[in-house]
């Protein structure tokens, strides 16, 4: 989330170099060079001497200096939320604030934050935060995220399990296929089943075929249909809901391959 600081500059009499009160530029820059020096530079008590940058004839140079300080003030004090602030926000008591912090930290791509995302998977955290933590872990391709993502497949919240299945689809590892297959056999939520089917299709290895053939017999029509379409995408064959044909093809395929 980007934050901007509005800096208001008060009118100045360039004949005298005075203004009625310090402008909005002083406070942010005071911390850089010191309040007294900035105040004296922009708001002198006496008219500036000849040749001073604040004299009317030196207006172009003065404005150049003023704009330079203005941009410096914005860059130092108004650009983006610091990562330090996000780390504090990640520990907020407000779940929405914690969620937003996790999202922004994951977008940095910094692996140093992986322990923070793993900690957010604690059962004490609300499902909203746990799901966001899983989504954040899914932004990384380090092997360290596989274990927490696999554990999240058994989370009580189906939203967390959905995010976990989607993230694991980016890891064509035998252990991941085994975990997705095991979960698919016991999963009772349709949306999670759909995500697991998508993950197996995305991985696309031969080890993913047999689990998808079994899902064709699922009583839910949309789940069965998605499994059929995934198999067509992976194998180039389509036998609809005909399990006998799928199993014959699968047996012949394994014989030919061996």
VODOVEX-616652 format. One record per residue: residue in three letters; x, y, z of N, C-alpha, C, O in turn. Coordinates in steps of 0.02 Angstrom, whole numbers, padded with zeros to 5 digits, always signed. Layout:
alaXYZXYZXYZXYZ
...
This chain:
unk+00043-00059+00000+00000+00000+00000+00044+00062+00000+00086+00070+00044
unk+00036+00105-00049+00077+00165-00055+00046+00223-00018-00014+00235-00024
unk+00087+00259+00020+00064+00317+00058+00100+00379+00031+00159+00376+00015
unk+00064+00434+00027+00093+00496+00004+00085+00550+00056+00035+00553+00092
unk+00134+00594+00059+00132+00650+00105+00118+00713+00065+00154+00727+00017
unk+00068+00750+00084+00052+00813+00050+00091+00869+00084+00082+00880+00144
unk+00132+00903+00047+00173+00957+00074+00145+01023+00050+00142+01035-00010
unk+00126+01065+00095+00097+01130+00079+00148+01184+00092+00172+01191+00149
unk+00165+01223+00041+00212+01278+00048+00174+01343+00052+00134+01359+00008
unk+00187+01382+00105+00153+01445+00115+00180+01498+00068+00239+01495+00049
unk+00139+01548+00048+00164+01602+00005+00222+01639+00038+00223+01648+00099
unk+00270+01660-00003+00328+01695+00022+00337+01761-00016+00329+01763-00077
unk+00354+01812+00019+00369+01877-00012+00442+01875-00033+00487+01878+00010
unk+00455+01870-00097+00523+01864-00120+00563+01929-00115+00624+01928-00121
unk+00529+01985-00103+00565+02047-00091+00597+02046-00022+00652+02072-00012
unk+00561+02015+00026+00588+02014+00094+00612+01944+00114+00651+01936+00161
unk+00589+01894+00076+00608+01825+00094+00573+01800+00155+00596+01752+00185
unk+00516+01832+00176+00483+01812+00237+00415+01781+00222+00385+01794+00170
unk+00392+01741+00269+00324+01714+00266+00297+01715+00337+00335+01719+00385
unk+00231+01711+00344+00201+01720+00409+00214+01662+00456+00216+01671+00517
unk+00222+01600+00428+00235+01543+00471+00273+01490+00431+00272+01491+00369
unk+00306+01445+00464+00344+01394+00428+00298+01354+00382+00241+01338+00400
unk+00324+01338+00322+00283+01300+00275+00285+01226+00292+00322+01204+00336
unk+00245+01187+00254+00241+01116+00267+00304+01078+00247+00310+01019+00263
unk+00350+01111+00213+00411+01078+00193+00459+01071+00251+00501+01025+00252
unk+00453+01116+00300+00502+01117+00355+00500+01054+00398+00553+01024+00409
unk+00442+01033+00423+00442+00977+00470+00476+00914+00443+00518+00886+00478
unk+00460+00890+00381+00493+00829+00359+00568+00837+00348+00606+00791+00362
unk+00589+00895+00325+00660+00905+00312+00699+00923+00375+00760+00917+00376
unk+00663+00945+00426+00697+00964+00488+00735+00906+00518+00788+00914+00547
unk+00706+00845+00510+00740+00787+00537+00803+00769+00499+00844+00731+00524
unk+00811+00797+00438+00870+00782+00399+00926+00831+00413+00983+00811+00426
unk+00909+00896+00411+00961+00946+00420+00955+00986+00486+00999+01024+00503
unk+00900+00976+00521+00890+01013+00582+00840+01069+00572+00843+01106+00523
unk+00793+01075+00619+00739+01123+00612+00765+01194+00606+00740+01233+00564
unk+00814+01212+00646+00838+01281+00647+00866+01302+00579+00851+01356+00554
unk+00909+01259+00550+00940+01278+00487+00889+01283+00431+00893+01328+00389
unk+00840+01238+00430+00788+01240+00378+00745+01302+00387+00731+01337+00338
unk+00725+01317+00450+00683+01375+00462+00720+01439+00443+00690+01483+00412
unk+00784+01443+00460+00821+01503+00444+00830+01510+00368+00832+01565+00342
unk+00835+01453+00335+00846+01457+00263+00784+01480+00226+00788+01520+00179
unk+00726+01455+00247+00665+01472+00211+00629+01532+00241+00591+01565+00206
unk+00639+01546+00304+00601+01599+00337+00648+01645+00377+00645+01645+00438
unk+00690+01685+00343+00736+01729+00379+00699+01785+00414+00646+01807+00392
unk+00728+01808+00467+00698+01864+00503+00713+01931+00468+00674+01978+00474
unk+00768+01934+00433+00786+01996+00399+00787+01984+00324+00798+01927+00302
unk+00776+02036+00283+00779+02028+00210+00846+01999+00190+00898+02018+00219
unk+00847+01954+00142+00909+01923+00121+00956+01974+00088+00933+02019+00054
unk+01021+01967+00098+01069+02013+00067+01072+02004-00008+01047+01954-00035
unk+01103+02051-00041+01111+02048-00114+01148+01984-00133+01197+01965-00101
unk+01123+01951-00185+01154+01890-00209+01130+01828-00173+01146+01772-00193
unk+01090+01836-00120+01063+01778-00085+01015+01740-00130+00981+01770-00172
unk+01012+01675-00121+00970+01633-00164+00896+01651-00158+00856+01635-00202
unk+00877+01684-00102+00807+01701-00091+00787+01767-00122+00728+01786-00119
unk+00833+01803-00152+00818+01867-00184+00779+01854-00248+00788+01801-00279
unk+00736+01902-00270+00696+01894-00331+00737+01875-00392+00716+01833-00432
unk+00796+01905-00399+00837+01890-00459+00865+01819-00458+00887+01793-00509
unk+00863+01788-00398+00887+01720-00392+00830+01669-00391+00839+01611-00371
unk+00770+01692-00412+00711+01650-00407+00719+01582-00442+00702+01531-00412
unk+00745+01579-00505+00751+01513-00537+00793+01464-00496+00776+01406-00488
unk+00849+01489-00469+00893+01446-00429+00858+01425-00364+00866+01369-00341
unk+00821+01473-00335+00785+01458-00272+00733+01403-00283+00727+01357-00243
unk+00695+01410-00339+00644+01360-00352+00674+01292-00366+00646+01241-00346
unk+00731+01291-00399+00765+01228-00412+00785+01194-00346+00777+01134-00338
unk+00810+01234-00300+00829+01208-00234+00768+01185-00196+00769+01132-00165
unk+00714+01225-00199+00653+01208-00163+00623+01143-00189+00601+01101-00150
unk+00621+01136-00256+00594+01074-00284+00636+01013-00266+00610+00959-00254
unk+00702+01024-00264+00745+00969-00244+00731+00946-00174+00727+00886-00161
unk+00721+00994-00128+00706+00976-00059+00636+00944-00055+00625+00899-00014
unk+00591+00968-00097+00523+00941-00098+00523+00867-00117+00492+00826-00083
unk+00559+00851-00172+00563+00781-00193+00598+00738-00141+00580+00680-00132
unk+00648+00766-00108+00684+00729-00057+00637+00714+00001+00639+00659+00030
unk+00596+00763+00019+00549+00752+00074+00499+00697+00058+00484+00656+00101
unk+00474+00696-00004+00426+00645-00023+00459+00576-00025+00430+00527-00002
unk+00521+00573-00052+00553+00508-00057+00572+00480+00011+00569+00419+00022
unk+00590+00524+00058+00611+00500+00124+00552+00483+00168+00555+00438+00209
unk+00497+00520+00160+00444+00515+00210+00377+00493+00182+00329+00483+00220
unk+00371+00486+00114+00305+00472+00090+00297+00417+00040+00243+00412+00010
unk+00346+00375+00027+00341+00328-00028+00298+00268-00010+00236+00272-00014
unk+00327+00214+00010+00288+00153+00023+00293+00133+00095+00337+00155+00132
unk+00245+00091+00115+00246+00065+00183+00311+00027+00193+00329-00015+00152
unk+00346+00041+00246+00409+00006+00259+00396-00066+00278+00343-00082+00304
unk+00444-00109+00264+00436-00179+00281+00434-00187+00357+00405-00235+00383
unk+00466-00141+00393+00464-00144+00466+00392-00134+00490+00369-00169+00535
unk+00357-00085+00459+00287-00074+00477+00245-00135+00462+00200-00152+00499
unk+00260-00167+00405+00222-00227+00387+00233-00284+00436+00188-00322+00452
unk+00295-00289+00461+00309-00341+00511+00270-00329+00575+00245-00375+00606
unk+00265-00265+00594+00224-00249+00653+00151-00263+00639+00115-00288+00683
unk+00128-00246+00579+00058-00257+00561+00042-00332+00559-00015-00351+00573
unk+00091-00373+00541+00080-00445+00539+00066-00474+00608+00042-00530+00613
unk+00081-00436+00660+00068-00459+00729+00008-00423+00759-00005-00428+00819
unk-00028-00387+00716-00087-00349+00740-00140-00397+00767-00144-00455+00747
unk-00181-00371+00812-00237-00411+00838-00294-00415+00787-00338-00456+00794
unk-00291-00371+00738-00343-00369+00686-00324-00418+00631-00271-00412+00600
unk-00368-00467+00618-00353-00519+00569-00346-00491+00499-00304-00515+00461
unk-00387-00442+00481-00383-00412+00414-00316-00377+00404-00286-00381+00351
unk-00293-00342+00456-00228-00308+00451-00171-00359+00445-00124-00349+00407
unk-00176-00414+00482-00125-00467+00477-00125-00497+00407-00073-00509+00377
unk-00185-00508+00381-00191-00535+00313-00158-00490+00262-00120-00513+00219
unk-00172-00425+00265-00144-00377+00218-00068-00375+00223-00033-00370+00172
unk-00043-00378+00283+00030-00377+00293+00063-00438+00262+00115-00433+00230
unk+00032-00497+00271+00060-00558+00242+00061-00554+00166+00109-00575+00134
unk+00008-00526+00137+00005-00520+00064+00062-00475+00039+00096-00493-00009
unk+00070-00418+00071+00122-00371+00048+00192-00398+00059+00236-00387+00018
unk+00203-00432+00114+00269-00461+00127+00285-00517+00077+00342-00524+00056
unk+00235-00555+00058+00247-00609+00010+00265-00581-00058+00303-00612-00096
unk+00240-00522-00074+00254-00491-00138+00326-00466-00143+00350-00452-00198
unk+00361-00462-00088+00431-00442-00089+00475-00499-00116+00530-00488-00140
unk+00450-00561-00110+00488-00619-00133+00548-00634-00088+00594-00670-00109
unk+00548-00608-00028+00604-00616+00017+00595-00679+00059+00547-00685+00097
unk+00641-00727+00051+00635-00791+00086+00644-00783+00161+00628-00829+00199
unk+00669-00726+00184+00677-00717+00256+00610-00716+00292+00608-00727+00353
unk+00556-00704+00255+00490-00701+00287+00455-00769+00289+00399-00773+00315
unk+00486-00821+00262+00454-00886+00262+00435-00909+00333+00379-00935+00342
unk+00478-00901+00383+00457-00922+00451+00395-00884+00476+00356-00911+00514
unk+00388-00822+00454+00329-00783+00474+00265-00813+00444+00214-00816+00478
unk+00269-00834+00381+00210-00864+00349+00194-00932+00381+00135-00949+00391
unk+00245-00970+00397+00235-01035+00429+00203-01026+00498+00158-01063+00518
unk+00226-00975+00535+00198-00962+00602+00125-00942+00597+00086-00957+00643
unk+00106-00910+00542+00036-00889+00533-00011-00947+00519-00071-00938+00516
unk+00017-01007+00511-00025-01067+00501-00045-01098+00567-00078-01150+00568
unk-00026-01068+00622-00043-01094+00688-00119-01101+00695-00157-01058+00672
unk-00143-01155+00727-00215-01165+00737-00248-01107+00774-00309-01097+00768
unk-00209-01070+00812-00238-01013+00849-00257-00956+00803-00298-00913+00821
unk-00229-00954+00743-00244-00901+00695-00312-00916+00662-00329-00974+00651
unk-00350-00863+00645-00414-00874+00610-00401-00902+00540-00347-00894+00512
unk-00453-00934+00512-00446-00965+00447-00425-00915+00393-00388-00932+00348
unk-00449-00853+00399-00431-00801+00351-00355-00791+00348-00326-00786+00294
unk-00323-00789+00406-00251-00779+00409-00214-00841+00386-00165-00836+00350
unk-00238-00900+00406-00206-00962+00386-00208-00971+00310-00159-00991+00279
unk-00265-00956+00280-00272-00962+00207-00224-00914+00172-00194-00931+00121
unk-00218-00854+00198-00173-00804+00168-00101-00826+00176-00060-00815+00132
unk-00085-00856+00233-00017-00881+00244+00001-00935+00194+00056-00937+00168
unk-00046-00980+00181-00035-01033+00131-00026-01002+00062+00018-01022+00024
unk-00069-00954+00046-00062-00921-00019+00006-00886-00025+00037-00886-00078
unk+00029-00856+00030+00094-00823+00030+00150-00873+00019+00196-00860-00020
unk+00147-00930+00053+00198-00982+00044+00198-01007-00028+00250-01026-00055
unk+00139-01008-00059+00134-01031-00128+00168-00986-00178+00177-01005-00236
unk+00188-00925-00157+00223-00879-00202+00296-00899-00210+00331-00874-00254
unk+00320-00944-00167+00390-00963-00167+00398-01034-00197+00351-01074-00197
unk+00458-01047-00222+00472-01113-00252+00527-01150-00213+00554-01200-00236
unk+00543-01125-00154+00592-01158-00112+00563-01223-00083+00503-01226-00066
unk+00604-01274-00077+00581-01338-00050+00558-01332+00022+00520-01375+00046
unk+00580-01281+00057+00561-01273+00127+00486-01264+00137+00459-01277+00191
unk+00451-01242+00084+00379-01228+00092+00338-01292+00083+00278-01292+00098
unk+00368-01346+00058+00329-01406+00044+00298-01436+00106+00239-01455+00105
unk+00336-01441+00160+00309-01473+00220+00249-01434+00248+00197-01464+00260
unk+00255-01368+00260+00196-01332+00286+00137-01332+00238+00080-01334+00260
unk+00150-01330+00173+00095-01333+00125+00060-01401+00126-00001-01405+00120
unk+00099-01453+00134+00070-01521+00137+00029-01530+00200-00025-01559+00199
unk+00055-01504+00256+00017-01507+00319-00049-01470+00313-00100-01490+00340
unk-00047-01413+00277-00107-01372+00269-00162-01408+00230-00220-01386+00231
unk-00145-01462+00194-00196-01500+00158-00246-01532+00206-00301-01552+00186
unk-00227-01538+00269-00272-01568+00319-00302-01516+00366-00330-01533+00418
unk-00296-01453+00348-00324-01399+00390-00400-01406+00397-00433-01428+00349
unk-00428-01389+00455-00500-01394+00464-00540-01350+00415-00597-01366+00399
unk-00510-01295+00393-00546-01249+00348-00536-01271+00275-00480-01282+00253
unk-00591-01277+00238-00586-01296+00168-00552-01241+00127-00523-01255+00075
unk-00557-01178+00149-00523-01124+00114-00447-01134+00117-00412-01123+00067
unk-00422-01154+00174-00350-01166+00182-00330-01225+00139-00277-01223+00106
unk-00370-01278+00139-00354-01337+00099-00354-01321+00024-00313-01347-00013
unk-00399-01278+00004-00401-01257-00067-00337-01220-00086-00307-01234-00138
unk-00316-01174-00044-00255-01136-00058-00195-01183-00059-00149-01175-00099
unk-00194-01231-00014-00139-01278-00010-00135-01320-00074-00081-01328-00102
unk-00192-01347-00097-00192-01388-00157-00169-01347-00217-00130-01371-00259
unk-00193-01286-00222-00173-01244-00279-00098-01230-00278-00066-01232-00330
unk-00071-01216-00219+00001-01202-00214+00043-01263-00230+00095-01258-00263
unk+00021-01322-00206+00060-01383-00217+00062-01403-00290+00106-01441-00311
unk+00015-01379-00330+00015-01394-00401+00076-01367-00438+00089-01385-00495
unk+00114-01324-00405+00175-01296-00435+00237-01338-00419+00293-01319-00439
unk+00228-01394-00384+00285-01435-00364+00277-01506-00390+00242-01547-00359
unk+00307-01522-00447+00302-01590-00475+00346-01640-00438+00391-01670-00467
unk+00333-01649-00374+00372-01694-00332+00331-01756-00316+00271-01751-00305
unk+00362-01814-00315+00325-01876-00296+00289-01870-00229+00234-01895-00221
unk+00322-01838-00181+00291-01831-00115+00228-01787-00118+00180-01798-00082
unk+00229-01737-00162+00171-01693-00170+00114-01732-00203+00056-01726-00181
unk+00129-01771-00254+00077-01810-00288+00046-01860-00239-00015-01869-00238
unk+00087-01890-00197+00062-01938-00148+00016-01903-00098-00036-01930-00079
unk+00035-01843-00076-00005-01806-00027-00072-01784-00058-00124-01790-00026
unk-00070-01760-00120-00132-01739-00154-00178-01799-00165-00239-01794-00157
unk-00149-01856-00185-00188-01916-00197-00221-01940-00133-00280-01959-00133
unk-00183-01941-00079-00210-01963-00015-00267-01918+00008-00317-01942+00035
unk-00259-01854-00002-00311-01807+00019-00373-01815-00025-00430-01810+00000
unk-00363-01827-00089-00419-01834-00135-00463-01893-00117-00524-01892-00128
unk-00433-01945-00089-00471-02005-00071-00517-01995-00011-00567-02030-00004
unk-00500-01946+00032-00540-01936+00093-00576-01869+00093-00619-01856+00136
unk-00561-01826+00046-00590-01759+00045-00665-01762+00032-00688-01800-00011
unk-00703-01721+00069-00775-01721+00060-00802-01654+00035-00862-01647+00023
unk-00758-01605+00026-00781-01540+00003-00768-01534-00072-00713-01545-00096
unk-00820-01517-00109-00816-01516-00182-00763-01467-00207-00725-01483-00252
unk-00761-01408-00177-00714-01357-00201-00641-01381-00192-00599-01368-00235
unk-00628-01414-00137-00560-01439-00125-00543-01494-00176-00488-01496-00202
unk-00591-01538-00188-00580-01590-00239-00562-01559-00306-00517-01582-00341
unk-00598-01506-00324-00585-01473-00389-00513-01446-00391-00479-01451-00441
unk-00492-01416-00336-00424-01388-00333-00371-01443-00338-00320-01434-00370
unk-00384-01500-00306-00336-01555-00309-00332-01582-00380-00277-01598-00404
unk-00389-01588-00412-00390-01611-00482-00349-01564-00526-00310-01585-00568
unk-00359-01499-00516-00321-01449-00554-00247-01455-00540-00206-01449-00586
unk-00229-01467-00478-00158-01473-00460-00127-01534-00493-00071-01530-00519
unk-00162-01591-00492-00136-01652-00524-00130-01642-00599-00081-01665-00630
unk-00178-01608-00629-00174-01594-00702-00114-01550-00717-00079-01560-00767
unk-00103-01500-00674-00047-01453-00684+00020-01489-00678+00066-01476-00717
unk+00026-01534-00629+00088-01573-00622+00097-01618-00683+00150-01620-00714
unk+00044-01653-00701+00040-01687-00766+00084-01748-00777+00092-01768-00834
unk+00113-01777-00726+00154-01837-00736+00110-01899-00737+00050-01896-00721
unk+00140-01956-00756+00101-02018-00760+00073-02038-00692+00020-02070-00688
unk+00107-02020-00639+00083-02038-00572+00017-02005-00555-00018-02025-00508
unk-00001-01954-00592-00063-01917-00579-00123-01948-00615-00180-01930-00600
unk-00111-01994-00661-00165-02019-00703-00212-02065-00664-00273-02055-00665
unk-00185-02114-00630-00228-02163-00596-00273-02130-00543-00332-02147-00540
unk-00248-02084-00502-00293-02051-00454-00350-02015-00488-00406-02013-00462
unk-00337-01985-00546-00390-01950-00582-00441-01998-00612-00500-01983-00615
unk-00418-02057-00634-00465-02107-00660-00513-02128-00606-00573-02137-00619
unk-00488-02136-00545-00532-02156-00489-00584-02103-00475-00640-02119-00455
unk-00567-02040-00484-00613-01986-00467-00672-01982-00516-00722-01951-00501
unk-00665-02013-00574-00719-02012-00623-00783-02041-00593-00839-02022-00612
unk-00775-02087-00545-00834-02118-00513-00863-02075-00457-00909-02097-00423
unk-00836-02015-00447-00863-01972-00394-00937-01957-00406-00957-01945-00463
unk-00977-01959-00353-01050-01947-00361-01066-01876-00383-01120-01864-00411
unk-01021-01830-00372-01035-01761-00394-01016-01755-00468-00960-01770-00488
unk-01064-01732-00507-01055-01729-00580-00999-01682-00600-00961-01697-00646
unk-00994-01624-00567-00943-01575-00586-00873-01601-00570-00826-01589-00608
unk-00866-01636-00514-00802-01665-00496-00782-01718-00547-00725-01719-00571
unk-00828-01762-00563-00816-01814-00612-00797-01784-00680-00751-01808-00713
unk-00834-01733-00701-00822-01702-00766-00752-01669-00768-00717-01675-00818
unk-00733-01636-00715-00667-01604-00713-00611-01656-00717-00560-01645-00748
unk-00622-01713-00685-00572-01767-00689-00566-01793-00761-00511-01805-00785
unk-00623-01800-00794-00622-01823-00864-00585-01774-00909-00546-01794-00952
unk-00598-01709-00899-00566-01658-00940-00491-01654-00925-00450-01643-00970
unk-00473-01664-00862-00402-01664-00844-00366-01722-00878-00311-01714-00903
unk-00398-01781-00879-00369-01839-00911-00363-01829-00986-00313-01848-01017
unk-00413-01798-01016-00408-01784-01088-00350-01738-01103-00314-01747-01152
unk-00341-01687-01060-00287-01640-01070-00219-01674-01063-00171-01657-01098
unk-00214-01722-01017-00150-01754-01002-00134-01811-01050-00076-01823-01067
unk-00186-01848-01072-00174-01909-01111-00191-01902-01185-00166-01940-01227
unk-00233-01854-01202-00256-01848-01271-00313-01896-01286-00334-01901-01344
unk-00338-01931-01236-00394-01978-01245-00454-01954-01204-00447-01918-01155
unk-00513-01977-01226-00573-01958-01189-00623-02015-01193-00648-02032-01247
unk-00638-02042-01135-00687-02097-01130-00745-02079-01084-00782-02123-01062
unk-00753-02015-01071-00809-01994-01029-00808-02026-00961-00757-02027-00926
unk-00866-02054-00941-00872-02085-00874-00862-02161-00878-00874-02196-00829
unk-00839-02184-00935-00830-02257-00943-00766-02279-00909-00711-02275-00938
unk-00772-02302-00848-00714-02322-00809-00679-02383-00838-00617-02388-00834
unk-00717-02429-00868-00686-02489-00897-00638-02469-00953-00583-02496-00957
unk-00659-02424-00995-00616-02402-01050-00554-02365-01025-00499-02375-01050
unk-00565-02323-00975-00508-02287-00947-00458-02336-00916-00397-02329-00926
unk-00482-02384-00880-00438-02433-00847-00402-02476-00899-00343-02492-00890
unk-00436-02496-00953-00404-02535-01006-00349-02493-01039-00293-02517-01052
unk-00366-02430-01053-00315-02387-01084-00255-02380-01038-00197-02383-01061
unk-00267-02370-00974-00214-02360-00926-00170-02422-00921-00108-02417-00918
unk-00200-02481-00921-00162-02544-00918-00118-02552-00980-00059-02568-00975
unk-00148-02540-01039-00110-02546-01101-00054-02494-01105+00001-02507-01130
unk-00068-02435-01079-00017-02381-01080+00044-02401-01039+00100-02390-01060
unk+00032-02430-00980+00087-02450-00937+00127-02507-00968+00188-02509-00962
unk+00092-02553-01003+00127-02608-01036+00171-02582-01092+00229-02602-01099
unk+00143-02536-01132+00182-02508-01188+00242-02468-01162+00296-02469-01192
unk+00232-02433-01107+00286-02391-01081+00343-02433-01053+00402-02414-01058
unk+00326-02490-01024+00377-02533-00994+00409-02578-01047+00453-02618-01031
